[in-house]
Each structure stands twice: as C-alpha cells, then as structure tokens.
Amino acid sequence: MLVTILKLIVDAIAVLLGSALLLRFWMQAIRVRPPAQVAQFTFQLSDWLVRPLRRVVPGMGGYDWASLIGAFLIVLLATCVFFLAGWSVQLVLLVAFERFLSWILYGFMALLVIEVIFSWINPHAPLAPFIRALNEPLLRPIRKVVPLIGNLDLSVLVALILLQIAQLLLGLAFNGR
C-alpha cells in the first residue's frame, strides 16, 4: 500500500517534468516558437536538467537530444520505485522504456484533444495557433489521405485512433497482452 502511494506521488511529479521535457523537445524539433508563458513554464521547469545534459549530449541534427534524454531519465527515475517491490534492473529498464514511449503517445493524444477543445470552445484563443502548430506534423500526412467530409476535418479523429492503435501495439510488444 505504501509503495502504491509513493508511486502515485512520484508519477505525478515525473509526468509534470517529463511532459515539459517532451514538449521542449517537440517544440524545438518542429521549430515552433512557444508563447511567452509556455516558454517560461517549460524552460524554468526543465532547465535544471537540460543545461547540464547539454554538456554531455550536445544537440545534433537540429534536435535537442538533452531534452529527450532528460525525459527518459525522469521516466527511469520514476520507474525505480519498483525496486522497492523487488523488481530486477532489467525489468525496471524495460518498463521505463515502455513508459517513455507511452508518455510520448499520450502527449500527442493530449495535444490533439486540446486542439479539439479549442476548436469547439474558442478557436481564436491565444494558445490555439500554438497547439495547431504542434499538431500539424501529425495531421498533415493524414489530411492528404482523409478528405474533408461536409467541411468537417476528421484528421484529428483518425490521428487519435492511430495513436491508440500504436498504444495497443506497444502494450502487446512489451506485455504480450
């Protein structure tokens, strides 16, 4: 019971930090300039880890590898709670890698849901163009295949379904379920 509570607390903190690091990587990878509030939040939350990592892992190919590796390290640290339950090092590493990939998929799903909410509630919200820009690399190839139906863009729905399929395949690959 105590391990479950500890895991909950550690996971909540890790998801916040890991999400900031993954967002930082994605914004840089697709060259999207964040609004000031988002940039300030993301960088203040993650600079303590990214700056030292950049000394060891420099950016290559136009990507901020320190942010991505930092996100994995956060997942790995959060997964180390399972050592208290007697898990082996190999199992903890494997679960950490699966969780890292899941976080990436869930992050993309969250961005898509946020875009849908903005489109319904306030398409002209200050953050709406930023969220659209973050989703555009995912939606552009789908929009080439899925046409508008009665001026309704179903690309977000298709992307969500594809991400859920990827999540299911990930679970099958790691857990055999």
GUFIKOL-190592 format. One record per residue: residue in one letter; x, y, z of N, C-alpha, C in turn; chain; residue number from 1. Coordinates in steps of 0.1 Angstrom, whole numbers. Layout:
N
+------+--------+---------+-------+---------+----------+-------+--------+---------+-------+-------+------+
! resn ! n.east ! n.north !  n.up ! ca.east ! ca.north ! ca.up ! c.east ! c.north !  c.up ! chain ! resi !
+------+--------+---------+-------+---------+----------+-------+--------+---------+-------+-------+------+
!    A !      X !       Y !     Z !       X !        Y !     Z !      X !       Y !     Z !     A !  NUM !
...
+------+--------+---------+-------+---------+----------+-------+--------+---------+-------+-------+------+
END
This chain:
177
+------+--------+---------+-------+---------+----------+-------+--------+---------+-------+-------+------+
! resn ! n.east ! n.north !  n.up ! ca.east ! ca.north ! ca.up ! c.east ! c.north !  c.up ! chain ! resi !
+------+--------+---------+-------+---------+----------+-------+--------+---------+-------+-------+------+
!    M !      8 !     -12 !     0 !       0 !        0 !     0 !      9 !      13 !     0 !     A !    1 !
!    L !     19 !      13 !     8 !      28 !       24 !     9 !     35 !      26 !    -4 !     A !    2 !
!    V !     39 !      15 !   -11 !      46 !       16 !   -23 !     37 !      22 !   -34 !     A !    3 !
!    T !     24 !      19 !   -33 !      14 !       24 !   -43 !     13 !      39 !   -41 !     A !    4 !
!    I !     12 !      44 !   -29 !      11 !       58 !   -26 !     23 !      65 !   -31 !     A !    5 !
!    L !     35 !      60 !   -27 !      47 !       66 !   -32 !     48 !      66 !   -47 !     A !    6 !
!    K !     44 !      56 !   -54 !      44 !       55 !   -68 !     35 !      66 !   -74 !     A !    7 !
!    L !     23 !      68 !   -68 !      14 !       78 !   -72 !     20 !      92 !   -71 !     A !    8 !
!    I !     27 !      95 !   -60 !      33 !      108 !   -58 !     45 !     110 !   -68 !     A !    9 !
!    V !     53 !     100 !   -69 !      65 !      101 !   -78 !     60 !     102 !   -93 !     A !   10 !
!    D !     50 !      95 !   -97 !      45 !       95 !  -110 !     39 !     109 !  -113 !     A !   11 !
!    A !     32 !     115 !  -104 !      26 !      128 !  -106 !     37 !     139 !  -109 !     A !   12 !
!    I !     47 !     138 !  -101 !      59 !      148 !  -103 !     66 !     144 !  -116 !     A !   13 !
!    A !     68 !     132 !  -119 !      75 !      127 !  -131 !     67 !     131 !  -143 !     A !   14 !
!    V !     54 !     130 !  -143 !      46 !      133 !  -155 !     48 !     148 !  -158 !     A !   15 !
!    L !     47 !     156 !  -148 !      49 !      171 !  -150 !     62 !     174 !  -156 !     A !   16 !
!    L !     73 !     169 !  -150 !      86 !      171 !  -155 !     89 !     165 !  -169 !     A !   17 !
!    G !     85 !     153 !  -170 !      86 !      146 !  -183 !     79 !     153 !  -194 !     A !   18 !
!    S !     67 !     157 !  -191 !      59 !      164 !  -202 !     65 !     177 !  -206 !     A !   19 !
!    A !     71 !     184 !  -197 !      78 !      197 !  -200 !     90 !     194 !  -209 !     A !   20 !
!    L !     97 !     183 !  -206 !     109 !      180 !  -214 !    105 !     175 !  -228 !     A !   21 !
!    L !     95 !     167 !  -228 !      90 !      162 !  -242 !     84 !     174 !  -250 !     A !   22 !
!    L !     77 !     183 !  -244 !      72 !      194 !  -251 !     84 !     203 !  -256 !     A !   23 !
!    R !     93 !     205 !  -247 !     105 !      212 !  -251 !    112 !     206 !  -263 !     A !   24 !
!    F !    114 !     193 !  -263 !     120 !      186 !  -275 !    111 !     188 !  -287 !     A !   25 !
!    W !     98 !     186 !  -286 !      89 !      187 !  -298 !     89 !     201 !  -303 !     A !   26 !
!    M !     88 !     211 !  -295 !      88 !      225 !  -300 !    100 !     228 !  -308 !     A !   27 !
!    Q !    112 !     223 !  -303 !     124 !      226 !  -310 !    126 !     217 !  -322 !     A !   28 !
!    A !    121 !     205 !  -322 !     122 !      196 !  -333 !    114 !     201 !  -345 !     A !   29 !
!    I !    102 !     206 !  -343 !      94 !      211 !  -354 !     95 !     226 !  -356 !     A !   30 !
!    R !    104 !     232 !  -348 !     107 !      247 !  -349 !     94 !     256 !  -347 !     A !   31 !
!    V !     87 !     253 !  -336 !      76 !      261 !  -332 !     80 !     270 !  -320 !     A !   32 !
!    R !     78 !     283 !  -322 !      81 !      293 !  -312 !     69 !     293 !  -302 !     A !   33 !
!    P !     71 !     290 !  -289 !      60 !      290 !  -280 !     57 !     304 !  -275 !     A !   34 !
!    P !     44 !     305 !  -271 !      41 !      318 !  -264 !     49 !     320 !  -252 !     A !   35 !
!    A !     50 !     332 !  -247 !      59 !      335 !  -236 !     56 !     327 !  -224 !     A !   36 !
!    Q !     43 !     326 !  -220 !      40 !      319 !  -208 !     44 !     304 !  -209 !     A !   37 !
!    V !     42 !     298 !  -220 !      45 !      284 !  -222 !     60 !     282 !  -222 !     A !   38 !
!    A !     67 !     291 !  -229 !      82 !      290 !  -229 !     88 !     292 !  -215 !     A !   39 !
!    Q !     83 !     301 !  -207 !      88 !      304 !  -194 !     85 !     292 !  -185 !     A !   40 !
!    F !     73 !     286 !  -185 !      70 !      275 !  -177 !     78 !     263 !  -181 !     A !   41 !
!    T !     79 !     260 !  -194 !      87 !      248 !  -199 !    101 !     249 !  -195 !     A !   42 !
!    F !    107 !     261 !  -198 !     122 !      262 !  -196 !    125 !     263 !  -181 !     A !   43 !
!    Q !    117 !     270 !  -173 !     120 !      270 !  -159 !    119 !     256 !  -152 !     A !   44 !
!    L !    109 !     249 !  -157 !     107 !      235 !  -151 !    118 !     225 !  -156 !     A !   45 !
!    S !    124 !     228 !  -167 !     133 !      218 !  -172 !    148 !     222 !  -174 !     A !   46 !
!    D !    151 !     234 !  -172 !     165 !      239 !  -174 !    175 !     232 !  -164 !     A !   47 !
!    W !    170 !     230 !  -152 !     179 !      223 !  -142 !    185 !     210 !  -147 !     A !   48 !
!    L !    178 !     203 !  -156 !     182 !      191 !  -161 !    188 !     192 !  -175 !     A !   49 !
!    V !    182 !     200 !  -183 !     187 !      201 !  -197 !    200 !     208 !  -198 !     A !   50 !
!    R !    203 !     218 !  -191 !     216 !      225 !  -192 !    228 !     217 !  -189 !     A !   51 !
!    P !    227 !     209 !  -178 !     239 !      200 !  -175 !    240 !     189 !  -186 !     A !   52 !
!    L !    229 !     184 !  -190 !     229 !      173 !  -200 !    234 !     178 !  -213 !     A !   53 !
!    R !    233 !     190 !  -217 !     238 !      196 !  -229 !    253 !     195 !  -230 !     A !   54 !
!    R !    259 !     196 !  -218 !     274 !      195 !  -218 !    279 !     181 !  -222 !     A !   55 !
!    V !    270 !     171 !  -219 !     274 !      157 !  -222 !    268 !     153 !  -236 !     A !   56 !
!    V !    255 !     157 !  -238 !     248 !      153 !  -250 !    245 !     166 !  -258 !     A !   57 !
!    P !    253 !     170 !  -267 !     250 !      182 !  -275 !    239 !     180 !  -285 !     A !   58 !
!    G !    233 !     190 !  -289 !     222 !      189 !  -300 !    229 !     185 !  -313 !     A !   59 !
!    M !    223 !     176 !  -320 !     228 !      171 !  -332 !    217 !     170 !  -342 !     A !   60 !
!    G !    219 !     173 !  -355 !     209 !      172 !  -365 !    197 !     181 !  -363 !     A !   61 !
!    G !    199 !     192 !  -355 !     189 !      202 !  -352 !    179 !     197 !  -341 !     A !   62 !
!    Y !    183 !     187 !  -334 !     174 !      182 !  -323 !    180 !     185 !  -310 !     A !   63 !
!    D !    172 !     187 !  -300 !     176 !      190 !  -286 !    176 !     176 !  -279 !     A !   64 !
!    W !    186 !     168 !  -281 !     187 !      155 !  -275 !    187 !     155 !  -260 !     A !   65 !
!    A !    193 !     166 !  -254 !     193 !      166 !  -240 !    179 !     166 !  -234 !     A !   66 !
!    S !    170 !     173 !  -240 !     156 !      173 !  -235 !    150 !     159 !  -236 !     A !   67 !
!    L !    152 !     152 !  -247 !     146 !      139 !  -249 !    152 !     129 !  -239 !     A !   68 !
!    I !    165 !     129 !  -238 !     172 !      120 !  -228 !    168 !     124 !  -214 !     A !   69 !
!    G !    167 !     137 !  -211 !     162 !      141 !  -198 !    148 !     135 !  -195 !     A !   70 !
!    A !    139 !     135 !  -205 !     126 !      130 !  -203 !    127 !     115 !  -200 !     A !   71 !
!    F !    136 !     108 !  -207 !     138 !       93 !  -204 !    143 !      91 !  -190 !     A !   72 !
!    L !    153 !     100 !  -186 !     158 !       98 !  -172 !    148 !     101 !  -162 !     A !   73 !
!    I !    139 !     110 !  -164 !     128 !      112 !  -154 !    119 !     100 !  -154 !     A !   74 !
!    V !    116 !      94 !  -165 !     108 !       82 !  -165 !    115 !      71 !  -158 !     A !   75 !
!    L !    128 !      69 !  -161 !     136 !       59 !  -154 !    136 !      61 !  -139 !     A !   76 !
!    L !    138 !      73 !  -134 !     138 !       76 !  -120 !    125 !      73 !  -114 !     A !   77 !
!    A !    114 !      76 !  -121 !     101 !       73 !  -115 !     98 !      58 !  -115 !     A !   78 !
!    T !    104 !      51 !  -124 !     102 !       36 !  -125 !    110 !      29 !  -115 !     A !   79 !
!    C !    121 !      36 !  -110 !     129 !       30 !  -100 !    122 !      27 !   -87 !     A !   80 !
!    V !    110 !      32 !   -85 !     102 !       29 !   -73 !     99 !      14 !   -73 !     A !   81 !
!    F !     99 !       8 !   -84 !      96 !       -7 !   -85 !    107 !     -15 !   -79 !     A !   82 !
!    F !    119 !      -9 !   -76 !     129 !      -17 !   -69 !    124 !     -20 !   -55 !     A !   83 !
!    L !    116 !     -11 !   -50 !     110 !      -14 !   -36 !    101 !     -26 !   -36 !     A !   84 !
!    A !     96 !     -30 !   -48 !      88 !      -42 !   -49 !     96 !     -54 !   -53 !     A !   85 !
!    G !    109 !     -52 !   -54 !     117 !      -64 !   -57 !    120 !     -66 !   -72 !     A !   86 !
!    W !    117 !     -57 !   -80 !     119 !      -59 !   -94 !    134 !     -59 !   -98 !     A !   87 !
!    S !    138 !     -66 !  -108 !     152 !      -66 !  -113 !    155 !     -54 !  -121 !     A !   88 !
!    V !    168 !     -51 !  -123 !     173 !      -39 !  -130 !    168 !     -40 !  -145 !     A !   89 !
!    Q !    169 !     -52 !  -151 !     164 !      -54 !  -165 !    149 !     -51 !  -166 !     A !   90 !
!    L !    141 !     -55 !  -157 !     127 !      -53 !  -157 !    124 !     -38 !  -156 !     A !   91 !
!    V !    131 !     -32 !  -147 !     128 !      -17 !  -145 !    132 !     -10 !  -157 !     A !   92 !
!    L !    143 !     -13 !  -163 !     147 !       -6 !  -176 !    137 !      -8 !  -187 !     A !   93 !
!    L !    132 !     -21 !  -188 !     123 !      -24 !  -199 !    110 !     -16 !  -196 !     A !   94 !
!    V !    105 !     -16 !  -184 !      92 !       -9 !  -181 !     94 !       6 !  -183 !     A !   95 !
!    A !    106 !      11 !  -179 !     109 !       25 !  -181 !    108 !      29 !  -196 !     A !   96 !
!    F !    114 !      21 !  -205 !     114 !       23 !  -219 !     99 !      23 !  -224 !     A !   97 !
!    E !     92 !      13 !  -220 !      78 !       12 !  -224 !     70 !      25 !  -219 !     A !   98 !
!    R !     72 !      29 !  -207 !      65 !       40 !  -202 !     69 !      53 !  -209 !     A !   99 !
!    F !     82 !      54 !  -213 !      86 !       66 !  -220 !     79 !      67 !  -234 !     A !  100 !
!    L !     78 !      55 !  -241 !      71 !       55 !  -254 !     56 !      58 !  -252 !     A !  101 !
!    S !     51 !      53 !  -241 !      36 !       56 !  -238 !     34 !      71 !  -235 !     A !  102 !
!    W !     43 !      77 !  -228 !      42 !       91 !  -225 !     42 !      99 !  -238 !     A !  103 !
!    I !     51 !      95 !  -247 !      51 !      102 !  -260 !     38 !     101 !  -267 !     A !  104 !
!    L !     32 !      89 !  -268 !      20 !       87 !  -274 !      8 !      95 !  -267 !     A !  105 !
!    Y !      8 !      94 !  -254 !      -2 !      101 !  -247 !     -1 !     116 !  -248 !     A !  106 !
!    G !     12 !     121 !  -249 !      14 !      135 !  -251 !      8 !     140 !  -264 !     A !  107 !
!    F !     10 !     132 !  -275 !       4 !      135 !  -288 !    -11 !     135 !  -287 !     A !  108 !
!    M !    -17 !     125 !  -280 !     -31 !      124 !  -278 !    -36 !     136 !  -271 !     A !  109 !
!    A !    -29 !     141 !  -260 !     -34 !      152 !  -253 !    -34 !     165 !  -261 !     A !  110 !
!    L !    -23 !     167 !  -269 !     -23 !      178 !  -278 !    -34 !     178 !  -288 !     A !  111 !
!    L !    -38 !     167 !  -293 !     -49 !      166 !  -302 !    -62 !     169 !  -296 !     A !  112 !
!    V !    -64 !     164 !  -284 !     -77 !      167 !  -276 !    -77 !     182 !  -273 !     A !  113 !
!    I !    -66 !     188 !  -269 !     -66 !      202 !  -266 !    -70 !     210 !  -278 !     A !  114 !
!    E !    -65 !     206 !  -290 !     -68 !      213 !  -302 !    -83 !     212 !  -305 !     A !  115 !
!    V !    -89 !     200 !  -303 !    -103 !      198 !  -305 !   -111 !     207 !  -295 !     A !  116 !
!    I !   -107 !     208 !  -283 !    -114 !      216 !  -273 !   -113 !     231 !  -277 !     A !  117 !
!    F !   -102 !     235 !  -282 !    -100 !      249 !  -287 !   -110 !     252 !  -299 !     A !  118 !
!    S !   -110 !     242 !  -308 !    -119 !      244 !  -320 !   -133 !     245 !  -316 !     A !  119 !
!    W !   -138 !     238 !  -306 !    -152 !      239 !  -301 !   -155 !     251 !  -293 !     A !  120 !
!    I !   -146 !     254 !  -284 !    -149 !      265 !  -274 !   -144 !     278 !  -279 !     A !  121 !
!    N !   -132 !     280 !  -283 !    -126 !      293 !  -286 !   -115 !     291 !  -296 !     A !  122 !
!    P !   -118 !     290 !  -309 !    -108 !      287 !  -319 !    -98 !     299 !  -320 !     A !  123 !
!    H !   -101 !     311 !  -315 !     -93 !      322 !  -316 !    -85 !     325 !  -303 !     A !  124 !
!    A !    -85 !     315 !  -294 !     -78 !      317 !  -281 !    -63 !     319 !  -284 !     A !  125 !
!    P !    -56 !     326 !  -276 !     -42 !      329 !  -278 !    -33 !     317 !  -280 !     A !  126 !
!    L !    -36 !     306 !  -273 !     -28 !      294 !  -274 !    -32 !     285 !  -286 !     A !  127 !
!    A !    -44 !     287 !  -292 !     -48 !      278 !  -303 !    -39 !     277 !  -315 !     A !  128 !
!    P !    -33 !     288 !  -320 !     -23 !      286 !  -331 !    -11 !     278 !  -327 !     A !  129 !
!    F !     -7 !     280 !  -315 !       5 !      272 !  -310 !      2 !     257 !  -309 !     A !  130 !
!    I !    -10 !     254 !  -304 !     -14 !      240 !  -304 !    -15 !     234 !  -318 !     A !  131 !
!    R !    -22 !     242 !  -327 !     -23 !      238 !  -341 !     -9 !     235 !  -347 !     A !  132 !
!    A !      0 !     244 !  -344 !      14 !      242 !  -350 !     20 !     229 !  -344 !     A !  133 !
!    L !     18 !     226 !  -332 !      24 !      214 !  -326 !     18 !     202 !  -332 !     A !  134 !
!    N !      5 !     202 !  -336 !      -2 !      191 !  -341 !      0 !     189 !  -357 !     A !  135 !
!    E !      4 !     200 !  -363 !       4 !      200 !  -378 !     13 !     188 !  -384 !     A !  136 !
!    P !     25 !     186 !  -378 !      33 !      174 !  -384 !     26 !     161 !  -383 !     A !  137 !
!    L !     17 !     159 !  -373 !       9 !      147 !  -372 !     -2 !     146 !  -382 !     A !  138 !
!    L !     -9 !     158 !  -383 !     -21 !      158 !  -391 !    -19 !     160 !  -406 !     A !  139 !
!    R !     -8 !     166 !  -410 !      -6 !      169 !  -424 !     -6 !     157 !  -433 !     A !  140 !
!    P !      1 !     146 !  -429 !       0 !      134 !  -438 !    -14 !     128 !  -438 !     A !  141 !
!    I !    -21 !     128 !  -427 !     -34 !      123 !  -426 !    -44 !     131 !  -435 !     A !  142 !
!    R !    -42 !     144 !  -435 !     -51 !      153 !  -443 !    -49 !     150 !  -458 !     A !  143 !
!    K !    -38 !     145 !  -462 !     -35 !      142 !  -476 !    -43 !     130 !  -480 !     A !  144 !
!    V !    -47 !     121 !  -470 !     -54 !      109 !  -473 !    -69 !     110 !  -470 !     A !  145 !
!    V !    -72 !     116 !  -459 !     -86 !      117 !  -455 !    -92 !     131 !  -459 !     A !  146 !
!    P !   -101 !     131 !  -468 !    -107 !      143 !  -473 !   -116 !     149 !  -463 !     A !  147 !
!    L !   -119 !     162 !  -465 !    -130 !      169 !  -457 !   -143 !     162 !  -460 !     A !  148 !
!    I !   -151 !     160 !  -450 !    -165 !      155 !  -453 !   -175 !     165 !  -448 !     A !  149 !
!    G !   -181 !     172 !  -458 !    -190 !      182 !  -454 !   -184 !     194 !  -446 !     A !  150 !
!    N !   -172 !     198 !  -450 !    -164 !      208 !  -443 !   -160 !     204 !  -429 !     A !  151 !
!    L !   -160 !     191 !  -426 !    -156 !      186 !  -413 !   -143 !     178 !  -415 !     A !  152 !
!    D !   -133 !     183 !  -407 !    -120 !      177 !  -408 !   -119 !     165 !  -398 !     A !  153 !
!    L !   -118 !     153 !  -403 !    -118 !      141 !  -395 !   -103 !     137 !  -392 !     A !  154 !
!    S !    -93 !     145 !  -396 !     -80 !      140 !  -394 !    -76 !     139 !  -380 !     A !  155 !
!    V !    -81 !     147 !  -371 !     -78 !      146 !  -357 !    -84 !     132 !  -351 !     A !  156 !
!    L !    -96 !     129 !  -355 !    -101 !      116 !  -351 !    -93 !     104 !  -356 !     A !  157 !
!    V !    -89 !     105 !  -369 !     -81 !       94 !  -374 !    -67 !      94 !  -367 !     A !  158 !
!    A !    -61 !     105 !  -364 !     -48 !      106 !  -357 !    -50 !      99 !  -343 !     A !  159 !
!    L !    -61 !     103 !  -336 !     -63 !       97 !  -323 !    -65 !      82 !  -323 !     A !  160 !
!    I !    -72 !      77 !  -333 !     -74 !       62 !  -335 !    -60 !      56 !  -338 !     A !  161 !
!    L !    -52 !      62 !  -347 !     -39 !       56 !  -350 !    -30 !      56 !  -338 !     A !  162 !
!    L !    -30 !      67 !  -330 !     -22 !       67 !  -317 !    -27 !      57 !  -307 !     A !  163 !
!    Q !    -40 !      55 !  -307 !     -45 !       44 !  -298 !    -41 !      30 !  -302 !     A !  164 !
!    I !    -41 !      28 !  -315 !     -36 !       16 !  -321 !    -21 !      14 !  -318 !     A !  165 !
!    A !    -13 !      25 !  -319 !       1 !       24 !  -316 !      3 !      21 !  -301 !     A !  166 !
!    Q !     -6 !      26 !  -293 !      -5 !       23 !  -278 !     -8 !       9 !  -275 !     A !  167 !
!    L !    -18 !       3 !  -282 !     -22 !      -11 !  -281 !    -10 !     -20 !  -285 !     A !  168 !
!    L !     -4 !     -17 !  -297 !       7 !      -24 !  -302 !     19 !     -24 !  -293 !     A !  169 !
!    L !     21 !     -12 !  -287 !      32 !      -11 !  -277 !     29 !     -20 !  -265 !     A !  170 !
!    G !     17 !     -20 !  -260 !      14 !      -29 !  -249 !     16 !     -43 !  -253 !     A !  171 !
!    L !     12 !     -47 !  -265 !      14 !      -61 !  -270 !     29 !     -64 !  -271 !     A !  172 !
!    A !     37 !     -55 !  -276 !      51 !      -57 !  -278 !     58 !     -59 !  -264 !     A !  173 !
!    F !     54 !     -52 !  -254 !      61 !      -52 !  -241 !     55 !     -62 !  -232 !     A !  174 !
!    N !     42 !     -64 !  -232 !      35 !      -72 !  -222 !     29 !     -85 !  -228 !     A !  175 !
!    G !     29 !     -86 !  -241 !      23 !      -98 !  -247 !      8 !     -99 !  -245 !     A !  176 !
!    R !      1 !     -88 !  -242 !     -13 !      -89 !  -240 !    -20 !     -86 !  -253 !     A !  177 !
+------+--------+---------+-------+---------+----------+-------+--------+---------+-------+-------+------+
END
